Amino acid sequence: MITNLPEGSELLLIARKTLLDDLAPLVGDKAKYTLAMIANAMAIAAREAEAGEAPALAALARFDRIYGIETRELHGEALRRAIAVQDLRLAEDIRGGHFDAPDEKRRAVFEHLRETVTARLRISNPKSLP
């Protein structure tokens, strides 16, 4: 259904702008810091809402390539659980030296780690990206 109502991410950004533009000038320095932290959290939440499951789906696809698993289409809690399991597996395999050989699997792991960090920065601190 198409509506002309703002989505959740847009509402967060509108509320953030109101907080910073209308309320921040009215409070003392200590409260301004608190308002800035709240505004930052709202911006992160808005970016998370905007991205949706895309970063997690991309991570799952990378895991599936690394481990030779047939591509899966998971969503919601099943997707979050699969990512958590694969994160633990990858960490254990890295510690165990499974990707020490300079081969395609090692390159795939480096690509996954680079893409994962970049995706997280796009949400938490996009200004830090080039």
C-alpha positions in Angstrom: 0.0 0.0 0.0 1.4 3.4 -1.0 0.7 6.3 1.4 1.9 9.8 1.7 2.8 9.3 5.4 6.5 9.4 6.4 8.1 6.1 7.2 9.7 5.3 10.6 13.2 6.3 9.5 11.8 9.7 8.2 9.9 10.2 11.5 13.1 9.6 13.4 14.9 12.2 11.3 12.1 14.7 11.7 12.1 14.2 15.5 15.9 14.5 15.6 15.9 17.8 13.7 13.2 19.1 16.0 15.2 18.1 19.0 18.3 19.8 17.8 16.7 22.9 16.2 14.0 23.7 18.7 14.9 22.1 22.1 18.7 22.2 22.2 18.9 26.0 22.2 16.6 26.1 25.2 18.7 23.9 27.6 22.0 24.2 29.5 25.3 22.8 28.4 25.0 19.5 30.3 21.6 18.8 28.8 22.9 19.8 25.3 25.4 16.9 25.5 22.6 14.5 26.5 20.4 15.9 23.6 23.3 15.3 21.2 23.7 11.7 22.4 19.9 11.2 21.9 20.0 12.8 18.5 23.0 10.6 17.5 21.1 7.5 18.6 18.0 8.6 16.6 20.2 9.1 13.5 21.7 5.6 13.9 18.2 4.1 14.4 16.9 5.9 11.3 19.8 4.6 9.2 19.2 1.1 10.5 15.5 1.3 9.6 16.4 2.6 6.2 18.9 -0.2 5.5 16.5 -2.9 6.7 17.7 -6.4 6.4 19.9 -5.7 3.3 23.2 -5.6 5.3 22.4 -8.9 7.1 21.3 -10.6 3.8 24.5 -9.5 2.2 26.5 -10.9 5.1 24.6 -14.2 5.0 25.4 -14.5 1.2 29.1 -13.9 1.9 29.0 -16.6 4.7 27.3 -19.0 2.3 30.0 -18.4 -0.3 32.8 -18.8 2.3 31.4 -22.1 3.6 30.0 -23.4 0.3 26.4 -23.4 1.6 23.5 -23.1 -0.8 22.2 -19.6 -0.8 19.4 -19.1 1.7 16.7 -16.5 2.0 16.1 -15.9 5.7 14.4 -13.0 7.4 13.7 -11.7 10.8 14.8 -13.7 13.8 16.0 -16.6 11.6 18.3 -14.3 9.7 19.7 -12.7 12.9 20.3 -16.2 14.4 22.0 -17.5 11.3 24.3 -14.5 11.2 25.2 -14.9 14.9 26.0 -18.6 14.4 28.1 -17.9 11.3 29.9 -15.1 13.1 30.9 -17.5 15.9 31.9 -20.1 13.4 34.1 -17.7 11.5 35.8 -16.4 14.6 36.5 -20.0 15.7 37.8 -20.9 12.2 40.0 -17.9 12.1 41.5 -18.7 15.5 41.9 -22.3 14.4 44.0 -21.2 11.4 41.5 -22.4 8.8 42.1 -19.4 6.6 45.8 -19.0 6.9 46.6 -20.3 3.4 46.8 -17.5 0.8 43.9 -18.8 -1.3 40.4 -17.9 -2.5 38.8 -18.7 0.9 41.1 -16.4 2.7 40.4 -13.6 0.2 36.7 -14.3 0.7 37.1 -13.9 4.5 39.0 -10.7 4.1 36.3 -9.4 1.7 33.6 -10.4 4.2 35.3 -8.7 7.1 35.9 -5.5 5.1 32.3 -5.4 3.9 30.9 -6.1 7.4 32.9 -3.3 8.9 31.9 -0.9 6.1 28.2 -1.8 6.5 28.4 -1.2 10.2 30.1 2.1 9.7 27.4 3.2 7.2 25.0 2.8 10.1 27.0 3.9 13.2 29.4 6.5 11.7 29.0 7.2 8.0 31.2 10.3 8.2 34.2 8.0 8.9 34.0 6.5 5.5 35.8 8.0 2.5 
